[in-house]
Amino acid sequence: MKTWVKKSIVIMVAFLTFGLITPTHEIWEAFDQNPSNRASIGPSSGTSTALAAEHDDSSDEQLQIQEEAIDYNALLVDAAREQSYIKFGTKIGPKISNEFDSIIFPKMEEAIAMTVANLDDQTAASLTISERPSGNYGEKIFNVINNETGTDLIRFHVRTEKRPQEGYYYNFHYHSVEDNFMAHNNLGDIYWEKNTPPKWLS
């Protein structure tokens, strides 16, 4: 450690403690023996600093890669929630929001996460959520789209069902490209009431 840094620290400690405590030489020797302290304060030996810097760079890269992988999924999930509430509008949204958030949306997240997990990083980075939910009584909430190819990977829908003597339900489901969008993958139902529900986007 440079002598001027040592002197500055000694003066600061003496000043702050009114001269009652003075750093001993044992502190400096222990400090110089600890390689992590040397790397954090300044280069005392080129090899250890280079190794520490190299280690820090590789761990930073790994953290960055992990954050990017999480970000793809998080961005899709945020956009999915936004498009869902756009479809619900101000008449339906407030009434079904609690059940949607606690029952339906976690299952949507799972379906999106499973799809992203099967893709390489480049393809996952190119995924987006469609921005035009259908209005009136149309089923489409949003699609997960591969921007590179322009194809849908998953299509999330909600169907309004009238059940005799019970009333109206919203059936949430999705279709996947894996079976050419044929299977009806159920996410759950939310009860509306006996009266006809308003149109989507209203």
N, C-alpha and C positions, 0 to 999 in steps of 0.2 A: 504494500500500500504506500502511496506517496506520502512523504513526510509532512507536507503542508496540510493534507487531509487529516493525518493523525493529530497534528497540532491544533487544527480547527476544532476537532471533536473534543480534545482535552480541554480546550478553553471553554467550549460550549457547556460541557458537563460541569466544569468548575463554576462557571457563571450561574447555571441553572440551580445548582445545589449550594450556592453561596460558599463554595470551597470546602464543604464538609466531606464530599466524596470525590476522589480523584481516580481515574482509570489506572489500573496497574499494568505492568508489562505482560502478565499472564493473559489478560484479555486480548492483547494484540497478537500474541503467539497463537492462541486458540483460534482467533479470527482468521489468521493467515493460513492455518492448517486446514480449515474447512473449505473444500473446493467450490461448494455452492456459493459461499460468500464471495470468493474471488471472482467467480463468473458474473455475479450480479453487480459488483462494484466496479471492477475494471480488469483489464488483462494483466495478470502477473506472470502467467506462463502461456505461451501461444498454443500449446497442444490442448490443455484442458479447456481453454476458452473455445477453441475451434470445435472440440467435441461437444461441449455444452451447447454451442450455437447450432451445430448440426442436429443435435437431438431436439432442440426447441423447434427448429424449422420443420422437421419431419412430424412432430406431434401437432404443430399448428396446421400442417397440410391435412393430417388425418381428421382433426376437429372440423376443418373447413369442409371436407368431403362429407362428414356425417351431418353437418348443419345443412348442406345443400340437399342431401337426400331427404331430410325431414322437411325442408322448406317446400319441396315439390308437393308433398302430400298435404302440408298445412295450407298452401295456397289453394289447392283444389278444394279442400274442405271448406275454407272460408268462402270461396266463390259459390260452392254448392249451397251453403246455408243462405247466402244472399239471394240467389236465384229462387230458392224455395219460398222465401218470404215475399219476393216480388210477385210470384204466382199467387200466393194466398191473398195478397191485397189487404186493405184495411178492414174489410168486413169479415173475412174468414180467419186471417192471421191471429188476431188477439184471442179468438175463441179456442183455437186448436194448438196454440204455441206451446203450452206446457207439455201436452202429450207428445207433440211432435219432437220437442227437444229431448224428452226423457226416453221415449220408446222408439220412434222412427229414425231420427237422425243418427244415433249411435250405430244403427244397422247400415245406414247409408255410408257412414265413415268406414265401417268394416269392409263393405263391398269395394269402395274406392281404394282402400289400403291394400286389399288382396290383388287388385288389378295392377297397382303401381309396383307392388313387390315382385311381380312376374316379369317386369320390364327392365331393360338396361337403362343406365343413367341418361343417355342421350334421348331415348324415346320418352322416358318419364319427364324430362325437361320440356318436351314438346306438347305435353298434354294440357288441354284447356277445358273450361266448362262453357257450354253454349249459353248465349245471353238472351234468348227469346222464349220464355215459357209460353205455352199456348193459353189463350183466354177462353171465354165462354165456358163450355164444359169439356174442352179438350184435355187429354191426359198428360201431355208432355210437361215435365218440370224442367229438366235439363239433361243434356247428354255430355258424357266425357269424350272429348274428341282428340285424336292424334293429328296435330297440325301439319306434320310432315306429309302424311298420306291423305288427310282430309276425311278419314273414316271414323265412325263412332266405335267406341269400345264398350260403353255401357249407356243405357237409356233409362233414366228414372222417370216413372209415371205415377200419377194418382188418378184413380177412377172413382167417380161418384156412383154409389150403388144404393138403390132403394130396396130395403128388405121388408117384406109384408109384416104389418103390425108392429114393426120396430122403428122404422124411420130410415133416415139417410146415414150412410157411412162413407168415409173416405178410405179407399183401399190403396195403400202405397206398395209399389212393387218396382222391380227393374228387369230389364232384358239385357243379355250379354252377347258379345260377338262370338264367344266360345261355342255357342250352339246356334249361331246365325239368328239371334234374337227371337228364337221360338219359345223357349221356356219362360214361364211367368214366375219369377223369384219373389215371393211374398216378403214384405218388410213389416206389415202390420196394418191394423184398421183403427181409425178414429171415428167415434160416433159424432154426428152433427146434431140432429134433432128430427122431429117428425115433419116439420115444415121444409119446403124445398129450399136448398141452400142457394146463396147468391152465386153469380158467375165468378170464375177466376179473374184475377187482376182488378176486381172492382173494389 
